[in-house]
Amino acid sequence: MSGGVRPRRVLVCEDSRAYATALSRFLGRDEQIDVVGVASSGEQAIADVKRLRPDLLTLDMRLPGMDGLEVVKRLMEDDPLPIVILSGTVAKGSERAAEALAAGALEVLAKERLRLDRYDDMWAQAMRSRLRRLSSMRVGRPLRASKPPRRRPAEGPARTARVVGIGASTGGPPALEAILAELPADFPIPLLVVQHMAPGFIEGFARWLDRKLPVTVRLAGEGDRAIPGVWFAPDGAHLTLSQSKRFALDRNLEAPHRPSIDVLLASLARSCGAEAVGVVLTGMGKDGAEGAAAIQRQGGLAIAQDEASSVVYGMPRVVAEGGADLVLAPAEIADALRALRPAGKSA
């Protein structure tokens, strides 16, 4: 170990001994990761978190007795730490995994996509690097402990808007839920959302939100008209809005992320100009910064989540430092959205 860096302590919770062994061996190939224990049940995982104080927990969703969702809820209430969900049943388990993300888990991965026998190729190194980064994330109940925003909405006439674009990555599901839960069922402006998420889970997340929230939530489809409601970009496709206010899905355009927040917000700048609003929430990297700037160049409104409420102050930091019009906590973002006046309506 060079530089005296402390290895990241990982606890594995998995009821299959064979899978736990394979995962532990895969993680252990990284000298900066120390697998400190293996729990075979949710109850044991909770006890081992208290005893071993790991930096990160990998958690199977399907466990004997207490399932993974209940483990996430209990730990995030009593002993919060970074949690990565491993789901073996994407189609059937995606809504439970989505609820676990909303409860505070940082990421969900499909077991079928994890090649634990590929120890040292580029994919393996990137996966272990990502888990190390996730293990250093600040978690807990950030939405309940937000500091005042650096900037508050200015007094004056209500701003008109034709569309709102929202982008989020790591830590996004709880922030999205906090914002969307404050909007009425008849919120009159379409909300287009990109949430970075592993393939196979965004549809379950949208279904879960649709059942939970007053406002209608669905996946965007090619050619759908942008009517009021919440529209999520589907797996593996950029979501854009045409001049005729219909959705177009692009599965070919190369970008660091697909779907991309930048691609979405840039299309809103082109199609709606000064009547576009872009919101960038918690997440690693800088996706959304160029799109938010494009909206501002057209006279539209750019909003960034504030540092105090962000699990990862990466994407919103870049937007804030680039001159976001507002830097707010989720509850205040909801206030700002409710204050918008739909284009074409009189004050």
Secondary structure as UniProt FT lines:
FT   TURN            3..4
FT   STRAND          8..13
FT   HELIX           17..28
FT   TURN            31..32
FT   STRAND          33..39
FT   HELIX           42..52
FT   STRAND          56..60
FT   HELIX           68..78
FT   STRAND          83..87
FT   HELIX           90..102
FT   TURN            103..104
FT   STRAND          107..110
FT   HELIX           111..113
FT   TURN            116..117
FT   HELIX           122..135
FT   HELIX           142..144
FT   STRAND          160..161
FT   STRAND          163..168
FT   TURN            170..171
FT   HELIX           172..180
FT   TURN            181..182
FT   TURN            185..186
FT   STRAND          190..195
FT   TURN            199..200
FT   HELIX           202..212
FT   STRAND          217..219
FT   TURN            222..223
FT   STRAND          229..232
FT   TURN            235..236
FT   STRAND          238..241
FT   TURN            243..244
FT   STRAND          246..250
FT   HELIX           261..272
FT   HELIX           273..275
FT   STRAND          276..280
FT   TURN            287..288
FT   HELIX           289..297
FT   TURN            298..299
FT   STRAND          301..305
FT   TURN            307..309
FT   HELIX           315..321
FT   TURN            322..323
FT   STRAND          326..328
FT   HELIX           330..338
FT   STRAND          341..342
FT   TURN            343..344
//
